Amino acid sequence: MIRIAIVEDNSKDRALTREYLDYVFKQEDIAYTADEFEKAETFLLKANPVYDIVLFDIDMPGMSGLEAAKKFREIDRHAIIMFITNMAQYAIRGYEVEALDFIVKPVNKYDFAMKMRRAISRTAKRLDDVVEIKVGRDIRTVGISSVRYLEVSGHYCVWHTVGGDYMEYDTLINAEKKINRSFFARCNRCYLVNMKYIDEIKRDSVVVDGDELSISRPQKKEFLAAYSRFVGGGDKCFR
C-alpha cells in the first residue's frame, strides 16, 4: 500500500486531486491511502516517515508548501515530493527539496496521471521487496508491502495480502524471518501485523484493513510501543 499526503488549502482542489488519485490507482491496481491537510503546519505535526508521496500546493496561507517541503525533508529524506501549484515560477525551486516533479493548475487529468505513475514506479521500487511463499507445489512471489498481516492456523501460516490469502505449511517464526521488516509487529502469538494497514487500536484489539484481531495481554505493551515508534511518537504515545 502506498501512503499519500495531500497538503492543499483549497477544498475543491483537494477533492479533485483525490478523484485523480482514485483514477490512477484503480488503473494501476495498487492500494493506496491519502490524508488531507488544509495547512502545512498541521501536516508537519504528523509528518513522521509514514508517507511515501507528498503532494504540496505552494501558495498557502501561513507556511507555504515550499517552506513545508524543506522542513519535511529534515524529517524524511526518502519520500517523494511533488508540487501541484499555480505558481509555476517557484516550482523550479523544487530542486532544493529533491522534488520529483510539479503539476500546474488547473490540473489536467492525463498530465496528472502520467506524472503520478512515475511517482508510483519510484515508490514501488523502493518499497516492494518481495517474499516467496510456498503454496502446495507452487511458489508465489508477493510484495512485502502488500502483506496486511500473517496468521497461524494449525500447522499453516496464512499470508493475508492485498491480492488475496495464501496458506503456507510453515511457522509464524519462520515467516517473520522471511519478512524481517520493522513495520511488522506481533499483537499476539497468532498474528504478525503490518502496521501500515492499522485502521484503529482498541482496548484489546487492533483493526487491520477492516479485520479485527485480538491483542494479547503479554504482547500488548511491546505491540503498542512498536506502533508508537512506527508513527514516530516514541513510547510516550500510549502512556
C-alpha positions as CSV (number, residue, x, y, z in Angstrom):
1,M,0.0,0.0,0.0
2,I,1.2,3.5,-0.9
3,R,0.5,6.2,1.6
4,I,0.0,9.8,0.3
5,A,-0.4,13.2,1.9
6,I,-2.3,16.0,0.1
7,V,-1.2,19.4,1.5
8,E,-3.7,21.8,-0.1
9,D,-5.8,24.7,1.4
10,N,-8.5,24.7,-1.3
11,S,-11.1,22.0,-0.6
12,K,-12.2,21.8,-4.3
13,D,-8.6,21.2,-5.3
14,R,-8.2,18.5,-2.6
15,A,-11.3,16.8,-3.9
16,L,-10.1,16.9,-7.5
17,T,-6.7,15.5,-6.5
18,R,-8.3,12.6,-4.7
19,E,-10.5,12.0,-7.7
20,Y,-7.5,11.8,-10.0
21,L,-5.6,9.6,-7.5
22,D,-8.6,7.2,-7.5
23,Y,-8.4,7.1,-11.3
24,V,-4.7,6.4,-11.4
25,F,-4.5,3.8,-8.7
26,K,-7.6,2.0,-10.0
27,Q,-5.9,1.7,-13.4
28,E,-2.6,0.5,-11.8
29,D,-4.5,-1.9,-9.5
30,I,-2.5,-0.7,-6.5
31,A,-3.9,0.0,-3.0
32,Y,-3.3,3.5,-1.5
33,T,-4.5,5.8,1.3
34,A,-4.5,9.6,1.3
35,D,-4.6,12.0,4.2
36,E,-5.6,15.6,3.5
37,F,-4.2,18.7,5.2
38,E,-5.6,22.2,4.9
39,K,-2.5,23.8,6.5
40,A,1.2,23.0,6.1
41,E,1.7,23.4,9.8
42,T,-0.9,20.7,10.5
43,F,0.8,18.3,8.1
44,L,4.2,18.8,9.7
45,L,2.8,17.8,13.1
46,K,2.0,14.4,11.6
47,A,4.8,14.2,9.0
48,N,6.9,11.5,10.5
49,P,8.3,9.0,7.9
50,V,4.9,7.4,7.2
51,Y,4.2,8.9,3.8
52,D,5.5,7.6,0.5
53,I,4.4,10.5,-1.7
54,V,3.5,14.1,-0.6
55,L,1.7,16.5,-2.9
56,F,2.2,20.1,-1.9
57,D,0.4,23.2,-3.0
58,I,2.9,26.1,-2.9
59,D,0.7,29.1,-2.3
60,M,-0.9,28.5,1.0
61,P,-1.9,30.8,3.9
62,G,0.7,30.8,6.7
63,M,3.6,28.5,5.8
64,S,4.0,27.9,2.1
65,G,4.2,24.5,0.6
66,L,7.8,25.1,-0.4
67,E,8.7,26.0,3.2
68,A,6.9,23.0,4.5
69,A,8.7,20.7,2.0
70,K,12.0,22.0,3.3
71,K,11.1,21.2,6.9
72,F,9.6,17.8,5.8
73,R,13.0,16.9,4.1
74,E,14.6,17.3,7.5
75,I,12.3,14.5,8.8
76,D,12.2,12.3,5.8
77,R,14.9,12.1,3.1
78,H,13.2,9.3,1.1
79,A,9.6,10.2,0.4
80,I,8.7,11.5,-3.0
81,I,7.7,15.2,-3.1
82,M,5.6,16.7,-5.9
83,F,4.1,20.2,-6.2
84,I,0.6,20.9,-7.5
85,T,0.5,24.7,-8.0
86,N,-0.5,27.7,-10.0
87,M,2.9,29.3,-9.1
88,A,5.0,27.6,-11.7
89,Q,7.6,30.2,-11.4
90,Y,8.5,28.9,-8.0
91,A,8.3,25.2,-8.8
92,I,11.8,25.2,-10.2
93,R,13.0,25.7,-6.6
94,G,11.8,22.1,-6.1
95,Y,15.4,21.0,-6.6
96,E,16.1,22.4,-3.1
97,V,13.9,19.6,-1.7
98,E,14.7,17.0,-4.4
99,A,11.1,17.2,-5.8
100,L,10.3,14.6,-8.4
101,D,8.0,16.9,-10.5
102,F,5.4,19.7,-10.4
103,I,1.9,19.9,-11.9
104,V,0.5,23.2,-12.9
105,K,-3.1,24.3,-12.0
106,P,-5.7,23.9,-13.4
107,V,-4.7,20.3,-13.3
108,N,-5.0,18.2,-16.4
109,K,-6.2,14.7,-15.6
110,Y,-3.8,13.0,-18.0
111,D,-0.8,15.1,-17.2
112,F,-1.5,14.2,-13.5
113,A,-1.8,10.5,-14.3
114,M,1.5,10.4,-16.3
115,K,3.4,12.1,-13.5
116,M,1.8,10.1,-10.7
117,R,2.6,6.9,-12.5
118,R,6.2,7.9,-12.5
119,A,6.0,8.6,-8.7
120,I,4.3,5.2,-8.1
121,S,7.0,3.5,-10.1
122,R,9.7,5.1,-8.0
123,T,7.9,4.3,-4.8
124,A,7.2,0.7,-5.7
125,K,10.9,0.0,-6.5
126,R,11.8,1.4,-3.0
127,L,9.0,-0.3,-1.1
128,D,8.2,-3.5,-2.8
129,D,10.8,-6.0,-1.8
130,V,9.3,-9.5,-2.4
131,V,9.0,-12.7,-0.5
132,E,8.4,-16.2,-1.8
133,I,5.5,-18.2,-0.4
134,K,5.2,-22.0,-1.0
135,V,1.5,-22.8,-1.6
136,G,1.2,-26.5,-2.2
137,R,3.6,-27.3,-5.0
138,D,3.6,-23.7,-6.3
139,I,5.8,-20.8,-5.4
140,R,4.0,-17.4,-5.1
141,T,6.0,-14.2,-5.1
142,V,4.4,-11.4,-3.1
143,G,5.4,-7.8,-2.4
144,I,6.1,-7.4,1.3
145,S,4.3,-4.0,1.3
146,S,1.1,-5.8,0.1
147,V,1.1,-8.2,3.2
148,R,-1.6,-7.0,5.6
149,Y,-0.9,-9.5,8.3
150,L,0.1,-13.1,9.0
151,E,-1.9,-15.6,10.9
152,V,-1.2,-19.0,12.4
153,S,-3.8,-21.6,11.6
154,G,-2.9,-25.1,12.8
155,H,0.4,-26.1,11.1
156,Y,0.0,-23.4,8.5
157,C,0.8,-19.7,8.2
158,V,-1.8,-17.7,6.4
159,W,-0.5,-14.7,4.4
160,H,-3.3,-12.1,4.2
161,T,-2.3,-9.9,1.3
162,V,-4.0,-7.1,-0.7
163,G,-4.2,-9.6,-3.6
164,G,-5.7,-12.5,-1.6
165,D,-4.8,-15.0,1.1
166,Y,-2.2,-17.8,0.8
167,M,-1.6,-20.8,3.1
168,E,1.9,-22.0,3.6
169,Y,3.0,-25.0,5.6
170,D,5.3,-23.1,8.0
171,T,5.5,-21.5,11.4
172,L,5.0,-17.8,12.1
173,I,8.6,-17.6,13.4
174,N,10.0,-18.7,10.0
175,A,7.6,-16.3,8.2
176,E,8.7,-13.5,10.4
177,K,12.3,-14.1,9.5
178,K,11.4,-14.0,5.8
179,I,9.9,-10.6,6.2
180,N,12.3,-9.1,8.7
181,R,10.9,-5.5,8.4
182,S,10.5,-3.0,11.3
183,F,6.9,-2.1,10.3
184,F,5.7,-5.6,11.3
185,A,4.8,-6.4,14.9
186,R,3.0,-9.2,16.8
187,C,-0.2,-8.3,18.6
188,N,-0.4,-11.8,20.0
189,R,1.3,-15.2,19.3
190,C,-1.0,-15.9,16.4
191,Y,-0.7,-12.6,14.4
192,L,2.0,-10.6,12.8
193,V,0.7,-7.2,11.7
194,N,1.9,-4.8,9.0
195,M,1.4,-1.6,10.9
196,K,0.9,0.4,7.7
197,Y,-2.6,-1.2,7.5
198,I,-3.7,-0.4,11.0
199,D,-7.0,1.5,11.0
200,E,-7.6,1.6,14.7
201,I,-6.3,0.3,18.0
202,K,-8.9,-0.5,20.6
203,R,-8.5,-1.6,24.2
204,D,-7.9,-5.3,23.5
205,S,-7.9,-5.5,19.7
206,V,-6.5,-3.9,16.6
207,V,-8.3,-3.3,13.3
208,V,-6.1,-4.1,10.4
209,D,-7.5,-3.1,7.0
210,G,-11.0,-3.9,8.3
211,D,-10.2,-7.1,10.1
212,E,-10.3,-7.0,13.9
213,L,-7.5,-9.0,15.6
214,S,-7.1,-9.6,19.3
215,I,-4.2,-8.1,21.3
216,S,-3.0,-10.4,24.0
217,R,-2.1,-9.1,27.4
218,P,1.5,-10.3,27.4
219,Q,2.1,-8.8,24.0
220,K,0.2,-5.5,24.4
221,K,3.0,-3.3,25.8
222,E,5.5,-4.3,23.2
223,F,3.0,-4.1,20.4
224,L,1.9,-0.5,21.4
225,A,5.5,0.5,21.8
226,A,6.3,-0.8,18.3
227,Y,3.3,1.1,16.8
228,S,4.4,4.3,18.7
229,R,7.8,4.0,17.1
230,F,6.3,3.4,13.7
231,V,4.1,6.5,13.8
232,G,7.1,8.5,15.2
233,G,5.8,9.3,18.6
234,G,8.1,7.1,20.6
235,D,6.8,5.1,23.5
236,K,5.1,8.1,25.0
237,C,2.0,7.8,22.7
238,F,0.3,5.2,24.8
239,R,1.4,6.1,28.3
